[in-house]
Amino acid sequence: MAGRDDVAARPDPLPLAVVDNHTHLDIRRHDIPDAIAPDGQGERTTADVAAALATAATVGVDRVVQVGCDLESARFTVDQVERHPSMLGAVALHPNEIPDLAESGRLQEAWDEIERLAAHPRVRAIGETGLDYFRTGPEGRAVQQESFRWHIDLAKRTGKALQIHDRDSHEDVLRVLAEEGAPQTTVLHCFSGDLAMARECVERGYLLSFAGTVTFKSAAGLREALTHTPIDQVLAETDAPYLTPSPERGRANAPYLLPHTVRVMAAALGVDVATMCTAISDNSERVYGPWRTS
């Protein structure tokens, strides 16, 4: 890996182990060289996932939450969490999937399958669900909100954490959560709000998960939001293969790049990196339960 200039180099290891709270190891970006399997083609395999997890562990990322956000990736997630002790899962229908499913008359069928997959004991979260007004116009918002409400209810019925996708929809995400009553454990994945939103989420008891975007030079407002978030309400993620942190922007993301984000988070919160690692690990185990049960 280190010998290729078109893939991201492995960062210095963290002093203590952490969790990648949100990653998509089933997704291969064909537009960017892949550090996990540079010469691979086609869909991700179990061997690819094992390689990604092994590489991440060498830099201190020893646990991940694999997120399936359509039916195919949710099935992949359930299959892989059975194979890898360092992986737990989350399953849901991404809000951008919802309008097409509704139009084709397959939404209820898809919900039913997600509910069956969510019953797996190593699936510990319902997500990523929520609202996305960036890719979906006003005509698709009502059904997105309906699906978001369904997923909130599923999280509460199953007693599992809720992982929320929120893009250009801050006010409606908070409104729907207030109207439905948020699950006991609610995570804002790839938090993108401002300081005021962070303060409201913190007051409500939600956890904020920060991705590589917090490392961007243009993200001073996001770092300000992090600065005002208690360390026991903070998680870290890659959202791989997307949102690659600085200084590796332009290359494919993967769990092994999480240390870049963790170090920026520690600096923003004014704590040493070991303290940041401990908080991320402890918070993740509190949210999702133990990865290894024996």
One Martini backbone bead per residue (centre of mass of N, CA, C, O) as a GRO file, in nm:
protein
  294
    1MET     BB    1   0.058   0.061  -0.022
    2ALA     BB    2   0.300   0.267   0.024
    3GLY     BB    3   0.393   0.238  -0.298
    4ARG     BB    4   0.132   0.405  -0.363
    5ASP     BB    5   0.015   0.723  -0.503
    6ASP     BB    6  -0.316   0.640  -0.542
    7VAL     BB    7  -0.310   0.576  -0.235
    8ALA     BB    8  -0.348   0.571   0.090
    9ALA     BB    9  -0.167   0.605   0.355
   10ARG     BB   10  -0.057   0.486   0.644
   11PRO     BB   11  -0.098   0.577   0.947
   12ASP     BB   12  -0.034   0.636   1.247
   13PRO     BB   13  -0.082   0.485   1.522
   14LEU     BB   14  -0.274   0.448   1.776
   15PRO     BB   15  -0.258   0.414   2.125
   16LEU     BB   16  -0.566   0.327   2.096
   17ALA     BB   17  -0.851   0.175   2.052
   18VAL     BB   18  -1.109   0.192   1.796
   19VAL     BB   19  -1.415   0.300   1.632
   20ASP     BB   20  -1.599   0.247   1.338
   21ASN     BB   21  -1.928   0.370   1.326
   22HIS     BB   22  -1.915   0.406   0.986
   23THR     BB   23  -1.936   0.166   0.721
   24HIS     BB   24  -1.875   0.049   0.358
   25LEU     BB   25  -1.751  -0.263   0.263
   26ASP     BB   26  -1.934  -0.310  -0.008
   27ILE     BB   27  -1.803  -0.052  -0.135
   28ARG     BB   28  -1.681   0.025  -0.461
   29ARG     BB   29  -1.472   0.261  -0.610
   30HIS     BB   30  -1.423   0.295  -0.958
   31ASP     BB   31  -1.289   0.603  -0.961
   32ILE     BB   32  -1.091   0.479  -0.735
   33PRO     BB   33  -0.839   0.358  -0.596
   34ASP     BB   34  -0.787   0.051  -0.406
   35ALA     BB   35  -0.632  -0.029  -0.107
   36ILE     BB   36  -0.748  -0.315  -0.042
   37ALA     BB   37  -0.791  -0.392  -0.377
   38PRO     BB   38  -0.628  -0.266  -0.636
   39ASP     BB   39  -0.692  -0.526  -0.850
   40GLY     BB   40  -0.983  -0.530  -0.816
   41GLN     BB   41  -1.311  -0.655  -0.902
   42GLY     BB   42  -1.613  -0.577  -0.841
   43GLU     BB   43  -1.732  -0.706  -0.573
   44ARG     BB   44  -1.725  -0.756  -0.260
   45THR     BB   45  -1.553  -0.964  -0.039
   46THR     BB   46  -1.458  -1.137   0.231
   47ALA     BB   47  -1.157  -1.085   0.174
   48ASP     BB   48  -1.176  -0.778   0.162
   49VAL     BB   49  -1.282  -0.738   0.447
   50ALA     BB   50  -1.050  -0.873   0.596
   51ALA     BB   51  -0.834  -0.675   0.490
   52ALA     BB   52  -0.957  -0.416   0.607
   53LEU     BB   53  -0.950  -0.504   0.905
   54ALA     BB   54  -0.647  -0.565   0.927
   55THR     BB   55  -0.543  -0.285   0.854
   56ALA     BB   56  -0.691  -0.126   1.074
   57ALA     BB   57  -0.559  -0.272   1.321
   58THR     BB   58  -0.262  -0.154   1.275
   59VAL     BB   59  -0.391   0.155   1.370
   60GLY     BB   60  -0.642   0.100   1.596
   61VAL     BB   61  -0.888  -0.030   1.423
   62ASP     BB   62  -1.075  -0.300   1.579
   63ARG     BB   63  -1.367  -0.174   1.505
   64VAL     BB   64  -1.694  -0.207   1.339
   65VAL     BB   65  -1.967  -0.052   1.151
   66GLN     BB   66  -2.175  -0.204   0.931
   67VAL     BB   67  -2.361  -0.051   0.658
   68GLY     BB   68  -2.694  -0.112   0.546
   69CYS     BB   69  -2.893   0.086   0.282
   70ASP     BB   70  -2.999  -0.173   0.143
   71LEU     BB   71  -3.086  -0.481   0.068
   72GLU     BB   72  -2.813  -0.585  -0.030
   73SER     BB   73  -2.636  -0.458   0.202
   74ALA     BB   74  -2.790  -0.590   0.435
   75ARG     BB   75  -2.724  -0.879   0.362
   76PHE     BB   76  -2.420  -0.846   0.370
   77THR     BB   77  -2.400  -0.762   0.664
   78VAL     BB   78  -2.511  -1.022   0.793
   79ASP     BB   79  -2.299  -1.209   0.674
   80GLN     BB   80  -2.038  -1.059   0.794
   81VAL     BB   81  -2.099  -1.060   1.105
   82GLU     BB   82  -2.062  -1.379   1.115
   83ARG     BB   83  -1.734  -1.366   1.027
   84HIS     BB   84  -1.665  -1.098   1.216
   85PRO     BB   85  -1.578  -1.002   1.537
   86SER     BB   86  -1.511  -0.681   1.451
   87MET     BB   87  -1.825  -0.686   1.359
   88LEU     BB   88  -2.099  -0.480   1.319
   89GLY     BB   89  -2.449  -0.386   1.257
   90ALA     BB   90  -2.648  -0.204   1.008
   91VAL     BB   91  -3.000  -0.147   0.914
   92ALA     BB   92  -3.156  -0.001   0.613
   93LEU     BB   93  -3.322   0.268   0.441
   94HIS     BB   94  -3.232   0.492   0.247
   95PRO     BB   95  -3.381   0.783   0.161
   96ASN     BB   96  -3.306   0.754  -0.154
   97GLU     BB   97  -3.476   0.477  -0.186
   98ILE     BB   98  -3.783   0.543  -0.131
   99PRO     BB   99  -3.930   0.662  -0.382
  100ASP     BB  100  -3.893   0.411  -0.567
  101LEU     BB  101  -4.029   0.204  -0.384
  102ALA     BB  102  -4.303   0.344  -0.375
  103GLU     BB  103  -4.361   0.361  -0.683
  104SER     BB  104  -4.332   0.028  -0.710
  105GLY     BB  105  -4.467  -0.109  -0.440
  106ARG     BB  106  -4.199  -0.207  -0.233
  107LEU     BB  107  -4.182  -0.090   0.058
  108GLN     BB  108  -4.309  -0.298   0.251
  109GLU     BB  109  -4.127  -0.530   0.170
  110ALA     BB  110  -3.865  -0.390   0.256
  111TRP     BB  111  -3.932  -0.347   0.550
  112ASP     BB  112  -3.970  -0.647   0.621
  113GLU     BB  113  -3.676  -0.726   0.565
  114ILE     BB  114  -3.537  -0.538   0.760
  115GLU     BB  115  -3.670  -0.655   1.012
  116ARG     BB  116  -3.544  -0.935   0.984
  117LEU     BB  117  -3.243  -0.846   0.982
  118ALA     BB  118  -3.253  -0.684   1.260
  119ALA     BB  119  -3.271  -0.955   1.444
  120HIS     BB  120  -2.989  -0.982   1.450
  121PRO     BB  121  -2.756  -0.990   1.710
  122ARG     BB  122  -2.525  -0.818   1.527
  123VAL     BB  123  -2.749  -0.615   1.498
  124ARG     BB  124  -2.735  -0.274   1.659
  125ALA     BB  125  -2.875  -0.105   1.417
  126ILE     BB  126  -3.072   0.158   1.273
  127GLY     BB  127  -2.917   0.199   0.957
  128GLU     BB  128  -2.947   0.446   0.742
  129THR     BB  129  -3.159   0.700   0.837
  130GLY     BB  130  -3.386   0.966   0.715
  131LEU     BB  131  -3.279   1.268   0.545
  132ASP     BB  132  -3.269   1.385   0.181
  133TYR     BB  133  -3.257   1.706   0.006
  134PHE     BB  134  -3.037   1.688  -0.222
  135ARG     BB  135  -3.163   1.440  -0.413
  136THR     BB  136  -3.451   1.514  -0.305
  137GLY     BB  137  -3.732   1.642  -0.372
  138PRO     BB  138  -4.037   1.756  -0.266
  139GLU     BB  139  -4.193   1.494  -0.377
  140GLY     BB  140  -4.010   1.292  -0.164
  141ARG     BB  141  -4.048   1.380   0.142
  142ALA     BB  142  -4.294   1.234   0.263
  143VAL     BB  143  -4.184   0.939   0.229
  144GLN     BB  144  -3.930   0.979   0.389
  145GLN     BB  145  -4.073   1.046   0.656
  146GLU     BB  146  -4.226   0.783   0.679
  147SER     BB  147  -3.972   0.602   0.694
  148PHE     BB  148  -3.841   0.731   0.935
  149ARG     BB  149  -4.068   0.658   1.132
  150TRP     BB  150  -4.043   0.354   1.097
  151HIS     BB  151  -3.749   0.331   1.200
  152ILE     BB  152  -3.794   0.445   1.478
  153ASP     BB  153  -3.989   0.223   1.565
  154LEU     BB  154  -3.796  -0.013   1.525
  155ALA     BB  155  -3.584   0.075   1.732
  156LYS     BB  156  -3.780   0.064   1.973
  157ARG     BB  157  -3.880  -0.235   1.942
  158THR     BB  158  -3.565  -0.353   1.948
  159GLY     BB  159  -3.351  -0.174   2.117
  160LYS     BB  160  -3.197   0.000   1.905
  161ALA     BB  161  -3.006   0.190   1.749
  162LEU     BB  162  -2.995   0.512   1.582
  163GLN     BB  163  -2.906   0.597   1.243
  164ILE     BB  164  -2.850   0.921   1.099
  165HIS     BB  165  -2.945   1.082   0.803
  166ASP     BB  166  -2.833   1.431   0.720
  167ARG     BB  167  -2.936   1.626   0.431
  168ASP     BB  168  -3.064   1.924   0.416
  169SER     BB  169  -3.260   1.843   0.712
  170HIS     BB  170  -3.249   1.940   1.008
  171GLU     BB  171  -3.533   2.034   1.099
  172ASP     BB  172  -3.689   1.769   1.025
  173VAL     BB  173  -3.532   1.572   1.194
  174LEU     BB  174  -3.597   1.703   1.469
  175ARG     BB  175  -3.903   1.700   1.442
  176VAL     BB  176  -3.954   1.395   1.406
  177LEU     BB  177  -3.819   1.307   1.668
  178ALA     BB  178  -4.012   1.466   1.851
  179GLU     BB  179  -4.282   1.340   1.753
  180GLU     BB  180  -4.195   1.028   1.802
  181GLY     BB  181  -3.960   0.972   1.968
  182ALA     BB  182  -3.671   0.889   2.057
  183PRO     BB  183  -3.458   0.677   2.103
  184GLN     BB  184  -3.243   0.609   2.350
  185THR     BB  185  -3.044   0.567   2.093
  186THR     BB  186  -2.891   0.844   1.913
  187VAL     BB  187  -2.736   0.895   1.587
  188LEU     BB  188  -2.540   1.135   1.415
  189HIS     BB  189  -2.437   1.085   1.119
  190CYS     BB  190  -2.228   1.283   0.994
  191PHE     BB  191  -2.208   1.552   1.120
  192SER     BB  192  -2.352   1.888   0.977
  193GLY     BB  193  -2.396   2.092   1.181
  194ASP     BB  194  -2.421   2.337   1.397
  195LEU     BB  195  -2.400   2.466   1.702
  196ALA     BB  196  -2.705   2.474   1.761
  197MET     BB  197  -2.759   2.178   1.690
  198ALA     BB  198  -2.562   2.048   1.883
  199ARG     BB  199  -2.696   2.154   2.140
  200GLU     BB  200  -2.969   2.015   2.096
  201CYS     BB  201  -2.868   1.724   2.080
  202VAL     BB  202  -2.733   1.717   2.355
  203GLU     BB  203  -2.990   1.781   2.521
  204ARG     BB  204  -3.136   1.512   2.405
  205GLY     BB  205  -2.889   1.277   2.400
  206TYR     BB  206  -2.728   1.268   2.159
  207LEU     BB  207  -2.506   1.145   1.920
  208LEU     BB  208  -2.196   1.245   1.762
  209SER     BB  209  -2.070   1.179   1.437
  210PHE     BB  210  -1.742   1.201   1.302
  211ALA     BB  211  -1.588   1.276   1.008
  212GLY     BB  212  -1.363   1.380   0.768
  213THR     BB  213  -1.485   1.672   0.754
  214VAL     BB  214  -1.341   1.781   1.022
  215THR     BB  215  -1.052   1.814   0.856
  216PHE     BB  216  -1.133   2.045   0.697
  217LYS     BB  217  -1.056   2.370   0.641
  218SER     BB  218  -1.376   2.453   0.596
  219ALA     BB  219  -1.465   2.322   0.907
  220ALA     BB  220  -1.495   2.525   1.153
  221GLY     BB  221  -1.795   2.486   1.237
  222LEU     BB  222  -1.769   2.183   1.306
  223ARG     BB  223  -1.550   2.215   1.524
  224GLU     BB  224  -1.723   2.391   1.705
  225ALA     BB  225  -1.939   2.179   1.760
  226LEU     BB  226  -1.745   1.978   1.890
  227THR     BB  227  -1.640   2.159   2.125
  228HIS     BB  228  -1.963   2.153   2.241
  229THR     BB  229  -1.917   1.840   2.290
  230PRO     BB  230  -1.934   1.594   2.480
  231ILE     BB  231  -1.725   1.322   2.504
  232ASP     BB  232  -1.981   1.119   2.575
  233GLN     BB  233  -2.115   1.222   2.264
  234VAL     BB  234  -1.882   1.079   2.089
  235LEU     BB  235  -1.799   0.989   1.753
  236ALA     BB  236  -1.641   0.784   1.493
  237GLU     BB  237  -1.580   0.804   1.126
  238THR     BB  238  -1.575   0.737   0.767
  239ASP     BB  239  -1.781   0.652   0.537
  240ALA     BB  240  -1.685   0.436   0.374
  241PRO     BB  241  -1.547   0.553   0.069
  242TYR     BB  242  -1.602   0.827   0.195
  243LEU     BB  243  -1.479   1.114   0.331
  244THR     BB  244  -1.186   1.177   0.314
  245PRO     BB  245  -0.932   1.269   0.492
  246SER     BB  246  -0.709   1.467   0.591
  247PRO     BB  247  -0.447   1.434   0.348
  248GLU     BB  248  -0.644   1.220   0.144
  249ARG     BB  249  -0.787   1.369  -0.055
  250GLY     BB  250  -0.901   1.183  -0.351
  251ARG     BB  251  -0.917   0.925  -0.198
  252ALA     BB  252  -0.993   0.638  -0.073
  253ASN     BB  253  -1.176   0.520   0.178
  254ALA     BB  254  -1.100   0.376   0.512
  255PRO     BB  255  -1.062   0.259   0.829
  256TYR     BB  256  -0.740   0.323   0.839
  257LEU     BB  257  -0.809   0.656   0.833
  258LEU     BB  258  -0.925   0.744   1.117
  259PRO     BB  259  -0.681   0.879   1.273
  260HIS     BB  260  -0.710   1.159   1.149
  261THR     BB  261  -0.980   1.229   1.288
  262VAL     BB  262  -0.904   1.177   1.582
  263ARG     BB  263  -0.683   1.398   1.603
  264VAL     BB  264  -0.866   1.638   1.541
  265MET     BB  265  -1.066   1.592   1.772
  266ALA     BB  266  -0.865   1.623   2.003
  267ALA     BB  267  -0.785   1.914   1.939
  268ALA     BB  268  -1.071   2.042   1.958
  269LEU     BB  269  -1.110   1.928   2.270
  270GLY     BB  270  -0.834   1.934   2.435
  271VAL     BB  271  -0.703   1.643   2.402
  272ASP     BB  272  -0.564   1.362   2.409
  273VAL     BB  273  -0.555   1.086   2.213
  274ALA     BB  274  -0.608   0.871   2.429
  275THR     BB  275  -0.867   0.999   2.538
  276MET     BB  276  -1.021   0.986   2.273
  277CYS     BB  277  -1.010   0.682   2.235
  278THR     BB  278  -1.154   0.600   2.493
  279ALA     BB  279  -1.420   0.742   2.433
  280ILE     BB  280  -1.492   0.604   2.167
  281SER     BB  281  -1.493   0.317   2.277
  282ASP     BB  282  -1.694   0.351   2.512
  283ASN     BB  283  -1.930   0.471   2.351
  284SER     BB  284  -1.964   0.235   2.152
  285GLU     BB  285  -2.025   0.014   2.365
  286ARG     BB  286  -2.277   0.161   2.474
  287VAL     BB  287  -2.441   0.161   2.207
  288TYR     BB  288  -2.373  -0.160   2.089
  289GLY     BB  289  -2.196  -0.317   2.252
  290PRO     BB  290  -2.031  -0.597   2.231
  291TRP     BB  291  -1.834  -0.763   2.004
  292ARG     BB  292  -1.732  -0.962   2.222
  293THR     BB  293  -1.875  -1.254   2.411
  294SER     BB  294  -1.585  -1.436   2.496
   0.00000   0.00000   0.00000
